Amino acid sequence: MSTTATPGIFGPRSGLLARANPVVKLLGALLITVVIVLSADPVTNAVALGGQLLLLAGVGMRPLRLLTRLWPILVAALISGWGTAMLSDAGGPVLLQLGWITVTTGSLAAGGAIALRGLAIALPGITVLLTTDPTDLADGLAQTLKLPARFVLAALAAMRLVEVMITEWSVLTAARRARGAGGSRTPWAVTREFGGQAFTLLVQSLRRATRLAMTMEARGFGAGPRTWARPLHYSRVDVLVGAAVVVTAAGALALSVGLGTHRFIWQ
């Protein structure tokens, strides 16, 4: 199976990152995530996010297009940042006074840090998902990290089913439209339609998971040691990707420490 031709959730997985070893990408995403999770200042989060966007642009992934397609995450980050700005008790000059809502320079900085933090945490995992074939990732987990075959095969099946569930959601939406359901756009009607469709998808997912588990059990998956058809190899691409990730994580920490703005989450 070719990694560069495998269809992903947002199209074919191709480019420099798609050719990198999945374990390198997974460990790199974990490194950046740990740095961001432990840091609560806006400088670290902004530099880490900017470094990731530059890395994506450097390998031809068009980060702005990626953020546009992932607009729910962007909206969620903005909402969390605005909520923090309104509720934070950080001091500073008052920028907005509207009833019980008070926004100061300190609270606005805290909200911006939370918004940037959410985006910077979500982006590494999404990048790994969009640039990695599930079979390659399973090979890496089993051959490099030596994880149990039962766990690896279950993870592979789950990742394969993500795209199936997205397709089934579209099919359910089209079927409801064909029956004339969901014509009203009122908030209550939209909520009821979403709940009913989500419940239908949940039932289908449970049935599919049960059939898949029985099929894998019947074919002996997880019954004992397995061999792997495709051995993984490391190349210069892995060195470049790993070095870029380390520079991004270390640069974010070094810059915030140098500016005196770095703050751990427990401080």
Secondary structure, DSSP 8 states (H G I E B T S, - for coil): --GGG-EETTEE--SHHHHS-HHHHHHHHHHHHHHHHHB-SHHHHHHHHHHHHHHHHHTT--HHHHHHHTHHHHHHHHHHHHHHHHH----SSEEEEETTEEEEHHHHHHHHHHHHHHHHHHHHHHHHHHH--HHHHHHHHHHTS---HHHHHHHHHHHHHHHHHHHHHHHHHHHHHHTT-----SHHHHHHHHHHHHHHHHHHHHHHHHHHHHHHHHTTTTSS----SS-----HHHHHHHHHHHHHHHHHHHHHHHHT---BTT-
